[in-house]
């Protein structure tokens, strides 16, 4: 680069960056970032260019940062103090930021990626899409990753983002590897082999926009990094208690009579049911939608909903956001919508308060007023051929690509805040796409993908990015597959059978009916434990279902790389096959879950982290920091940490309302004492945000040759949700 060119480039950067607080010492075409702004303990903000007109995901978070919880965290050193970030901003608004990465550093995250959680040596197009395996396009391409070196990075921008994760090498890098001759030669033992992807010393991410905000997080461990990210995004969601029960979605063509008969079957079989989901047929018109009741199928929606509520069953309605000309909202929403249609329905611009108010008023009048408790918000995820084009326009001036990236987040924001939060009523539902800063929204992602192994991976991937995921069950080829899928979904954030097309019921596979009912009943009994785990998500940012790499002491390097074998057709670059261990996960603070799936019919391996782990059902010692093999016995393999207490309902229930006042059984595992802070509130409203909640500390301590349990009230600002401890079960053998 000539001296004249360097001067011109520098002038352009100065003009574009004046007043932005990111100018540092220049090196060739990059500007070093040496003055990141500290915004909370362990959190720093970097601003490149002008972000005033750019949509940042945090602008649409469910709540502001939980500063009290963040200020209580340890104050850590900025991770890039010695090796600063750098960036380049071109005259045509292309922004590239470069984040250093070490040779042996492992990077995880980038949203709901169903092909694995480790993203070292990947190129990712982080665009919202219907679904794809690998490449970054997914329902929730959250631009946040965490590092084995103890930090996380969040690209807080609503733009399409392309990330080169340890794949690109600058010619002026001091860490540039030496080329390796691929010609057939005899190499010395231990000498490096040729690689199609040489080691890189950075993550390089780019957008096209006027500005970009980047947040850097440090933490005491990987779980703490994720927790700080969630707390900065407003904390995690706390669903109503009924949302954690069992859900059943009926076929799309069902009417009120068929729905009532379906509910009667659950009652007859004594099978748990908390939520009944209606698919598109409840509306007068769908794809696009009217949001209005189809009176031929549901002649009296208020009576229908009211009768379900008398049984403790909540109603969840399917919608997509595209408004039909047949609906009453079409005309007033028309000027508040984008230039293009989806399925010939208009696309409301939910960055506009007027559009949000129209939706909230209609939904409150037609749905909330008669007892509807939530929504399944579908089809906000794209395929290019379905969604609006990238050149579409919206009345707010928001670009089409940003609207695509953020639309799932925007509709969560509108429905949650303007409909439910405004009426002090908690909700829980499903969403087809989401993105950054979404941890506070009580919506769970789902997908048309139906690979069971990928579904399990999704539970881990979601936990790294502040989103929730359900591996909902639809159908199965065999009885055993049905049981495996039901068991997995019962240990996810939302336990649902979706029979919208198949018409399947929990008891549809006769040989495993007892095992299916047993695992659903176990989920219901674990409501005190799971509800408390969600309270930790809300208050502390700790995911209630989380990847094993967030478990202290778990083997950080999950991946096992195998030497690639040259094949002129199938592997001409000798690329190594990488296998990840993402088929087990943590459920709540202390239960390790290891599902059977796909061809694993009789046995599977489980990696136990350091420390004693016990069989959930028998209390027998399973192992300590080793890999074990478990055989199928009809139950989900579950393992519990040393010194753990698991509060459970003392009896089986068929609806969450029966949990109110139900006595508890507290199970204790291990040879050391322990404690558990049981969380309680009214299970329905947001009064807990004003301090109306209760903490019962359950304690097990050694006494003589055994153990003794006790409980104390640590906080008494609300009535008890659950009943007293009826049984202390000391499980260890």
C-alpha positions in Angstrom: 0.0 0.0 0.0 1.4 3.4 -1.0 1.9 6.3 1.4 -0.8 8.3 -0.4 -3.2 5.4 -0.2 -2.6 4.9 3.5 -3.3 8.6 4.1 -6.6 8.5 2.1 -7.7 5.3 4.0 -6.9 6.9 7.3 -8.9 10.0 6.4 -11.9 7.9 5.5 -11.7 6.0 8.8 -11.4 9.3 10.8 -14.4 10.7 9.1 -16.5 7.6 9.6 -15.3 7.0 13.2 -15.1 10.5 14.7 -16.8 10.5 18.1 -17.3 6.7 18.2 -14.6 6.0 20.8 -12.8 3.2 18.9 -9.8 4.9 17.3 -6.5 3.3 18.1 -3.1 2.8 16.7 -3.3 1.8 13.0 -1.5 -1.2 11.5 -1.6 -1.4 7.7 -5.4 -1.5 6.8 -6.6 -2.4 10.3 -7.5 -0.1 13.2 -6.7 -1.5 16.6 -9.3 -1.2 19.3 -7.6 -0.4 22.5 -10.2 1.4 24.6 -13.3 -0.9 25.0 -15.9 0.6 27.3 -16.6 -1.3 30.5 -20.3 -1.5 31.1 -20.5 -4.1 34.0 -18.1 -6.5 35.8 -16.7 -8.7 33.1 -18.5 -7.0 30.2 -17.1 -4.5 27.7 -18.7 -2.6 24.8 -17.0 -1.8 21.5 -18.7 0.5 18.9 -17.6 0.7 15.3 -19.1 3.4 13.1 -22.5 4.9 13.7 -25.0 2.5 15.4 -27.7 5.1 16.0 -29.8 3.9 13.1 -28.9 0.2 13.4 -31.1 -2.3 15.1 -29.3 -3.9 18.0 -30.8 -7.1 19.5 -30.5 -5.7 23.0 -32.9 -2.9 22.1 -35.6 -5.6 21.9 -34.7 -7.7 24.9 -37.5 -8.6 27.3 -36.0 -6.6 30.1 -33.0 -4.3 30.7 -29.7 -5.7 32.0 -29.9 -7.1 35.5 -27.3 -4.8 36.9 -27.7 -5.8 40.5 -26.9 -9.4 39.7 -24.1 -8.4 37.4 -22.5 -6.0 39.9 -22.4 -8.9 42.4 -20.1 -10.8 40.0 -16.4 -11.0 40.2 -14.5 -8.1 38.4 -12.3 -9.7 35.7 -9.6 -8.5 33.4 -10.4 -7.5 29.8 -9.6 -10.7 27.8 -7.9 -8.7 24.9 -5.8 -6.3 26.9 -2.5 -7.8 25.5 -3.8 -8.8 22.1 -6.4 -6.2 21.0 -9.2 -6.5 18.5 -9.0 -4.7 15.3 -11.4 -3.7 12.5 -11.7 -2.3 9.0 -14.6 -0.1 7.7 -14.8 0.5 4.0 -16.3 3.5 2.2 -19.2 1.3 1.1 -20.2 0.4 4.7 -18.6 -3.0 4.9 -17.4 -3.5 8.4 -15.0 -6.3 9.4 -13.9 -7.0 13.0 -11.0 -9.3 13.8 -10.9 -11.1 17.2 -7.7 -12.9 18.1 -7.8 -16.6 18.8 -5.1 -18.9 19.9 -4.0 -22.1 18.1 -5.4 -24.5 20.6 -8.5 -22.4 21.4 -11.9 -24.0 21.1 -15.0 -21.9 20.2 -18.6 -22.9 20.8 -22.0 -21.5 20.1 -23.4 -19.2 17.3 -27.0 -20.1 18.1 -29.2 -23.1 17.3 -26.7 -25.0 15.1 -28.0 -28.6 15.0 -24.8 -30.0 13.5 -22.8 -29.5 16.7 -21.7 -26.9 19.2 -18.0 -26.6 18.4 -17.4 -24.1 15.6 -13.6 -24.1 15.3 -12.6 -23.9 11.7 -16.0 -23.0 10.3 -17.4 -20.4 7.9 -20.9 -19.4 9.0 -23.5 -17.3 7.3 -25.6 -16.3 10.3 -28.9 -15.7 8.5 -32.4 -16.6 9.8 -33.6 -19.5 7.7 -36.2 -22.2 7.8 -33.7 -24.9 8.6 -30.4 -26.2 7.4 -27.7 -28.4 8.9 -24.4 -26.6 9.0 -23.3 -23.3 7.4 -24.9 -21.1 10.0 -28.4 -20.6 8.4 -30.8 -21.7 11.1 -33.9 -20.7 13.1 -31.8 -18.8 15.6 -28.4 -17.8 14.3 -27.4 -16.0 17.5 -24.1 -14.2 16.8 -22.6 -15.1 20.2 -19.8 -17.5 20.9 -17.8 -18.6 23.9 -14.2 -19.6 24.1 -12.2 -22.2 26.0 -9.9 -19.3 26.9 -12.6 -17.8 29.2 -14.5 -15.2 27.3 -17.5 -14.7 25.0 -18.2 -12.3 22.1 -21.6 -11.0 21.0 -22.1 -9.2 17.7 -25.1 -7.0 18.7 -26.3 -6.3 15.3 -29.4 -7.1 13.3 -27.5 -7.4 10.0 -26.6 -10.6 8.1 -23.3 -11.6 9.6 -20.6 -13.8 8.1 -18.1 -15.3 10.4 -14.8 -16.9 9.4 -14.1 -18.9 12.6 -10.3 -19.6 12.7 -10.2 -20.2 9.0 -8.7 -17.1 7.4 -5.0 -16.2 7.5 -3.7 -12.7 7.0 -0.3 -12.5 5.2 1.0 -10.0 7.7 0.0 -12.1 10.8 2.9 -12.8 13.1 1.3 -16.2 13.8 1.1 -17.2 10.1 1.9 -21.0 9.9 4.6 -22.2 7.6 3.3 -23.9 4.5 3.7 -27.7 4.4 4.7 -29.4 1.1 1.9 -31.8 0.0 4.1 -33.5 -2.5 4.7 -37.1 -1.6 7.8 -37.0 0.6 9.0 -38.9 3.7 8.4 -36.8 6.7 10.1 -37.0 10.1 8.0 -38.5 12.9 6.0 -35.9 14.5 6.3 -33.4 11.7 3.1 -31.5 10.8 1.1 -32.9 7.9 -0.5 -30.9 5.2 -4.0 -29.4 6.0 -6.7 -27.9 3.8 -7.5 -25.6 6.7 -4.2 -24.3 8.3 -4.4 -23.0 11.8 -5.7 -19.4 12.0 -5.2 -16.9 14.7 -8.5 -15.0 14.6 -12.3 -14.9 14.1 -13.1 -12.4 11.4 -16.8 -11.3 11.1 -18.3 -8.9 8.7 -21.5 -7.1 8.0 -22.7 -4.4 5.6 -24.1 -1.5 7.7 -23.3 1.9 9.1 -22.1 0.6 12.4 -21.7 -2.4 14.6 -21.7 -2.9 18.4 -19.7 -5.8 19.9 -19.9 -6.9 23.5 -17.1 -8.9 25.1 -17.9 -11.1 28.2 -15.4 -12.6 30.6 -16.3 -15.2 33.3 -15.0 -17.4 36.0 -15.9 -20.4 33.8 -17.9 -21.1 30.7 -21.2 -21.3 32.6 -20.5 -17.9 34.2 -19.8 -16.4 30.7 -23.2 -17.6 29.4 -24.9 -16.4 32.7 -23.4 -12.9 32.3 -24.6 -12.8 28.7 -28.1 -13.8 29.8 -28.2 -11.3 32.6 -27.0 -8.5 30.3 -29.9 -9.5 28.0 -32.4 -9.1 30.9 -32.1 -12.5 32.6 -33.8 -15.8 31.6 -37.5 -16.5 31.2 -39.6 -17.8 34.1 -42.6 -19.7 32.6 -45.9 -20.1 34.5 -45.9 -23.4 36.4 -48.5 -24.8 33.9 -46.1 -24.2 31.0 -43.8 -26.9 32.4 -46.5 -29.6 32.4 -47.3 -31.8 29.4 -48.6 -30.3 26.1 -50.6 -32.0 23.3 -51.3 -30.4 19.9 -54.3 -31.8 18.1 -54.7 -32.3 14.4 -55.2 -29.2 12.3 -58.8 -30.1 11.3 -60.1 -30.7 14.8 -63.2 -28.8 16.0 -64.4 -28.1 19.5 -66.2 -31.4 19.8 -63.2 -33.4 18.7 -60.9 -31.4 21.1 -63.2 -32.1 24.0 -63.2 -35.8 23.1 -59.4 -35.8 23.0 -59.3 -34.2 26.5 -61.7 -36.8 27.7 -59.4 -39.6 26.5 -56.5 -38.1 28.6 -58.8 -38.0 31.6 -60.0 -41.6 31.1 -56.4 -42.9 30.9 -55.2 -40.7 33.8 -52.6 -39.2 31.5 -51.1 -35.7 32.4 -52.2 -32.8 30.3 -51.7 -29.1 31.0 -51.9 -27.4 27.5 -54.0 -28.2 24.5 -52.6 -26.7 21.3 -54.8 -25.8 18.3 -53.3 -25.7 14.8 -54.4 -23.4 11.9 -58.0 -24.7 11.6 -59.2 -22.6 14.6 -59.1 -19.5 12.4 -61.4 -18.3 9.7 -58.5 -18.2 7.2 -54.9 -19.2 7.5 -51.6 -19.0 5.5 -52.1 -15.9 5.6 -54.1 -15.5 8.8 -57.1 -13.6 10.2 -56.5 -14.3 14.0 -60.3 -14.7 14.1 -62.2 -17.8 15.4 -63.7 -20.1 12.8 -67.3 -20.3 14.2 -68.2 -23.4 12.2 -65.6 -25.4 14.1 -65.7 -23.4 17.3 -69.2 -21.9 17.6 -68.6 -20.6 21.2 -64.9 -20.0 21.7 -65.5 -18.5 25.2 -67.4 -21.5 26.4 -64.9 -23.9 24.9 -61.9 -22.2 26.5 -63.8 -21.8 29.8 -64.6 -25.5 30.1 -60.9 -26.3 29.5 -59.8 -23.9 32.2 -62.2 -25.5 34.7 -60.2 -28.7 34.1 -56.9 -26.8 34.6 -56.1 -27.1 30.9 -54.7 -24.0 29.0 -55.3 -23.2 25.4 -52.4 -22.4 23.0 -53.2 -21.0 19.5 -51.2 -21.4 16.3 -50.5 -18.3 14.3 -48.2 -17.0 11.6 -47.9 -13.1 11.5 -49.0 -12.6 7.8 -52.4 -11.0 7.7 -55.1 -12.1 5.2 -57.3 -9.7 3.3 -60.2 -11.6 4.9 -59.3 -10.3 8.4 -60.4 -7.2 10.2 -56.8 -6.2 10.8 -55.9 -6.1 7.1 -57.1 -2.6 6.3 -55.7 -0.7 9.4 -52.4 -2.7 9.2 -51.9 -2.2 5.5 -50.1 1.1 5.7 -48.0 -0.3 8.6 -46.7 -3.2 6.6 -43.8 -4.0 4.3 -43.8 -3.6 0.5 -44.0 -7.4 -0.2 -46.3 -10.2 1.0 -45.7 -13.6 2.4 -48.3 -16.2 1.1 -50.2 -13.1 -0.2 -50.6 -11.7 3.4 -49.2 -8.4 4.4 -46.2 -8.3 6.8 -46.7 -5.9 9.7 -43.7 -3.8 10.8 -43.6 -4.5 14.5 -41.0 -1.9 15.1 -43.9 0.6 14.9 -46.0 1.1 18.1 -49.2 1.6 16.0 -48.8 -1.9 14.5 -48.1 -3.5 17.9 -51.2 -1.8 19.4 -53.4 -3.1 16.6 -52.3 -6.6 17.2 -52.4 -6.4 21.0 -55.9 -4.9 21.1 -57.4 -7.5 18.7 -55.7 -10.4 20.6 -56.8 -9.2 23.9 -60.4 -8.8 22.8 -60.6 -12.1 20.9 -58.3 -14.4 22.8 -57.0 -13.2 26.2 -60.4 -12.1 27.4 -61.7 -15.7 27.0 -58.8 -17.4 28.7 -56.3 -18.1 25.8 -52.9 -18.5 27.5 -50.4 -18.4 24.7 -49.3 -18.8 21.1 -47.3 -20.9 18.7 -45.8 -18.2 16.5 -44.9 -20.0 13.3 -43.3 -19.3 9.9 -41.1 -16.4 11.0 -38.0 -18.1 9.8 -38.0 -18.0 6.1 -36.9 -19.9 3.1 -35.8 -17.2 0.7 -38.5 -18.3 -1.7 -41.2 -17.7 1.0 -40.1 -14.6 2.8 -39.8 -11.0 1.5 -36.8 -10.3 -0.7 -33.7 -8.5 0.6 -34.7 -5.4 -1.3 -38.2 -5.1 0.3 -39.0 -2.0 2.2 -40.8 -1.3 5.5 -42.4 1.9 6.7 -40.1 2.3 9.7 -37.1 2.3 7.3 -35.8 -0.9 8.8 -33.9 -2.8 6.1 -35.3 -6.1 4.8 -32.4 -8.1 6.0 -32.6 -6.7 9.5 -36.3 -7.3 9.6 -35.6 -10.9 8.6 -33.0 -11.4 11.2 -35.1 -9.8 14.0 -38.7 -10.6 13.0 -39.0 -13.6 15.5 -37.6 -11.4 18.2 -39.9 -8.5 17.3 -43.0 -10.6 17.5 -42.0 -12.1 20.8 -41.4 -8.6 22.1 -44.8 -7.4 20.9 -46.9 -10.3 22.1 -45.1 -10.8 25.4 -44.9 -7.1 26.5 -48.0 -5.6 25.0 -50.4 -8.5 25.6 -49.3 -10.6 28.5 -46.9 -8.5 30.6 -49.2 -5.5 30.3 -52.0 -7.7 31.8 -49.8 -9.2 34.5 -50.3 -12.7 33.1 -47.4 -15.0 32.4 -47.3 -17.0 29.2 -45.3 -19.8 27.6 -45.3 -20.6 23.9 -43.4 -21.6 20.8 -41.5 -19.6 18.3 -40.1 -20.5 14.9 -37.2 -18.1 14.9 -35.2 -16.0 17.4 -31.9 -14.3 17.8 -29.6 -12.4 20.2 -30.8 -11.0 23.5 -33.8 -13.3 23.6 -33.2 -15.1 26.9 -36.0 -13.3 28.8 -38.8 -14.4 26.4 -40.9 -17.4 27.4 -40.8 -18.9 24.0 -39.3 -22.2 22.9 -37.9 -22.9 19.5 -38.9 -25.9 17.4 -38.2 -27.2 13.9 -39.5 -29.3 11.0 -36.2 -31.2 11.1 -36.8 -34.5 12.8 -33.5 -36.2 13.3 -33.4 -37.3 16.9 -29.7 -36.9 17.4 -29.8 -33.4 16.0 -32.7 -32.7 18.4 -30.6 -33.7 21.3 -27.7 -31.5 20.0 -30.1 -28.6 19.8 -30.7 -28.8 23.6 -27.0 -28.1 24.2 -26.6 -25.6 21.4 -29.5 -23.5 22.6 -28.1 -23.3 26.1 -25.0 -21.5 24.8 -27.0 -18.6 23.3 -29.8 -17.6 25.6 -32.6 -19.5 23.8 -34.8 -22.5 24.6 -35.4 -25.5 22.4 -37.9 -28.4 22.4 -37.4 -31.7 20.5 -41.1 -32.0 20.1 -42.5 -35.5 19.3 -44.6 -36.0 16.1 -44.4 -39.7 15.2 -42.1 -42.7 15.1 -41.2 -45.7 13.0 -41.1 -48.1 15.9 -42.4 -48.3 19.5 -38.8 -48.0 20.8 -38.2 -44.8 18.8 -41.5 -43.4 20.2 -40.4 -44.1 23.8 -36.9 -42.6 23.1 -38.4 -39.4 21.7 -41.0 -39.0 24.5 -38.2 -39.5 27.1 -36.0 -36.8 25.5 -38.8 -34.2 25.2 -39.8 -34.8 28.9 -36.3 -33.5 29.9 -36.4 -30.5 27.7 -37.8 -26.9 28.4 -41.2 -27.8 26.8 -42.6 -31.3 26.9 -44.9 -31.6 23.8 -46.5 -34.2 21.6 -47.4 -32.4 18.3 -50.0 -34.5 16.5 -51.1 -31.8 14.1 -50.6 -34.0 11.1 -50.2 -37.6 12.4 -53.0 -37.6 15.0 -50.7 -39.5 17.4 -51.5 -39.7 21.1 -49.1 -40.6 23.9 -50.6 -44.1 24.0 -50.5 -44.8 20.2 -47.6 -47.3 20.5 -49.0 -50.1 22.6 -45.9 -52.0 23.8 -44.4 -48.9 25.5 -47.5 -47.2 26.9 -46.5 -47.9 30.5 -43.0 -46.5 30.0 -44.3 -43.4 28.2 -46.7 -42.7 31.0 -44.1 -43.2 33.6 -41.6 -40.7 32.2 -44.4 -38.0 31.7 -45.4 -38.6 35.3 -41.8 -38.3 36.4 -41.6 -34.9 34.7 -44.7 -33.8 36.5 -43.3 -34.9 39.8 -40.1 -33.0 39.1 -42.0 -29.7 38.7 -40.6 -28.2 42.0 -37.0 -29.0 40.9 -37.5 -27.7 37.3 -39.4 -24.6 38.4 -36.5 -23.7 40.7 -34.1 -24.3 37.8 -36.0 -21.7 35.7 -36.0 -19.3 38.6 -32.1 -19.5 38.5 -32.3 -18.8 34.8 -34.4 -15.7 35.5 -32.4 -14.4 38.5 -28.8 -15.7 37.8 -28.8 -16.4 34.0 -28.0 -20.1 34.4 -29.7 -22.1 31.6 -32.2 -24.7 33.0 -31.2 -27.3 30.4 -27.6 -26.9 29.3 -24.6 -28.3 27.4 -22.1 -30.5 29.3 -19.3 -28.0 28.6 -21.1 -25.7 31.1 -20.7 -28.3 33.8 -17.7 -27.7 36.0 -15.0 -30.3 35.4 -16.4 -31.8 32.2 -13.9 -32.6 29.6 -13.7 -29.4 27.7 -12.4 -30.9 24.4 -15.4 -32.9 23.5 -14.4 -33.5 19.9 -12.3 -36.4 18.8 -10.5 -35.7 15.6 -9.7 -38.7 13.3 -7.0 -38.6 10.7 -8.5 -38.0 7.3 -7.9 -40.6 4.6 -7.2 -39.5 1.0 -9.9 -40.5 -1.4 -9.9 -38.9 -4.9 -13.7 -38.8 -5.0 -15.0 -38.5 -1.5 -12.1 -36.8 0.4 -9.6 -35.3 -2.0 -8.2 -32.9 0.7 -7.8 -35.6 3.4 -10.0 -33.7 5.8 -10.4 -35.2 9.2 -13.7 -36.4 10.5 -14.7 -34.7 13.8 -17.1 -36.4 16.2 -18.7 -34.4 19.0 -20.2 -35.7 22.3 -23.4 -33.8 22.3 -25.8 -36.7 23.1 -26.0 -35.9 26.8 -26.9 -32.8 28.8 -27.7 -31.3 32.2 -31.3 -30.9 33.3 -31.5 -28.4 36.1 -28.6 -28.0 38.5 -27.8 -31.6 39.2 -29.3 -34.2 36.9 -27.3 -35.5 33.9 -29.5 -36.9 31.1 -28.3 -39.4 28.5 -31.1 -40.3 26.0 -31.3 -43.3 23.9 -31.8 -42.3 20.2 -31.7 -43.6 16.6 -30.0 -47.0 16.5 -29.1 -47.0 20.2 -31.6 -49.6 21.2 -29.8 -51.6 23.8 -26.8 -49.7 25.2 -24.9 -46.5 25.1 -21.9 -44.7 26.6 -22.1 -41.8 29.1 -19.2 -39.5 30.1 -19.4 -38.7 33.8 -17.7 -35.5 34.9 -15.3 -35.6 37.9 -17.0 -36.3 41.2 -19.3 -39.1 42.3 -22.4 -39.6 40.2 -25.3 -41.8 41.3 -28.1 -43.6 39.5 -31.3 -41.4 39.9 -33.6 -44.4 40.3 -31.5 -46.7 42.6 -29.0 -44.4 44.3 -26.1 -46.7 43.3 -22.7 -45.2 42.5 -22.4 -44.9 38.7 -18.9 -43.6 38.5 -16.5 -40.7 38.9 -14.9 -38.9 36.0 -15.1 -41.8 33.6 -17.0 -43.2 30.6 -19.6 -45.8 31.5 -21.9 -48.0 29.5 -25.6 -48.2 30.3 -28.1 -50.7 29.1 -31.7 -49.9 28.1 -34.3 -50.9 30.7 -37.2 -48.8 29.6 -36.2 -45.7 31.6 -34.3 -42.6 30.6 -30.7 -42.9 32.0 -30.4 -40.2 34.7 -27.4 -39.5 37.0 -27.2 -37.2 40.0 -24.3 -35.3 41.5 -22.8 -36.1 44.9 -24.5 -34.3 47.8 -27.5 -33.3 45.6 -31.1 -32.8 46.8 -33.9 -33.3 44.4 -37.3 -31.9 45.5 -40.2 -33.8 43.9 -44.0 -34.0 44.4 -44.8 -36.8 46.7 -47.5 -38.3 44.3 -48.2 -38.4 40.6 -50.5 -35.6 39.3 -52.3 -35.2 35.9 -52.3 -31.4 35.9 -50.0 -28.7 37.3 -52.8 -27.1 39.4 -52.6 -30.3 41.6 -49.1 -29.3 42.4 -50.3 -26.4 44.5 -50.0 -27.5 48.1 -48.9 -31.0 47.2 -46.5 -32.5 49.8 -42.9 -33.1 48.7 -40.5 -36.0 48.6 -36.9 -34.8 48.9 -34.3 -37.2 47.5 -30.7 -37.0 48.7 -27.8 -38.6 46.8 -24.2 -39.2 47.9 -22.2 -39.5 51.1 -22.0 -35.8 51.9 -24.6 -33.4 53.0 -26.1 -30.8 50.8 -28.8 -28.1 50.4 -31.3 -26.9 47.9 -33.0 -23.5 47.8 -36.6 -24.3 46.6 -38.2 -21.4 44.8 -41.9 -20.6 45.1 -44.2 -17.8 43.9 -47.8 -17.8 42.6 -46.8 -19.5 39.4 -49.0 -17.3 37.3 -48.2 -13.5 37.5 -45.2 -11.2 37.4 -45.6 -10.3 41.0 -42.3 -12.0 41.7 -40.6 -9.1 40.0 -41.8 -6.9 42.8 -40.3 -9.4 45.4 -43.3 -11.6 45.9 -41.6 -15.0 46.1 -40.5 -17.4 48.7 -37.3 -19.5 49.3 -37.3 -22.7 51.3 -33.8 -24.0 52.1 -33.9 -27.8 52.2 -30.8 -29.2 54.0 -29.4 -32.7 54.5 -26.7 -33.1 57.1 -24.9 -36.1 58.7 -26.3 -37.4 62.0 -24.7 -40.4 63.8 -24.4 -43.1 61.1 -26.9 -41.6 58.7 -28.5 -38.4 57.5 -31.1 -36.0 58.6 -33.2 -33.6 56.6 -34.5 -30.2 57.6 -36.0 -27.1 56.1 -36.0 -23.4 56.9 -37.7 -20.4 55.4 -34.9 -18.2 53.9 -37.3 -15.7 52.4 -41.0 -15.4 53.2 -42.5 -12.8 50.8 -45.3 -15.0 49.2 -47.5 -18.0 50.2 -46.1 -21.5 49.8 -46.6 -22.9 46.3 -45.9 -26.5 47.3 -46.8 -28.4 50.4 -44.5 -29.4 53.3 -41.8 -32.1 53.0 -43.5 -35.4 53.6 -40.6 -37.8 52.9 -36.8 -37.5 53.0 -35.4 -40.3 50.8 -31.7 -41.0 51.3 -31.0 -42.8 48.0 -27.3 -43.7 48.3 -26.5 -47.4 48.6 
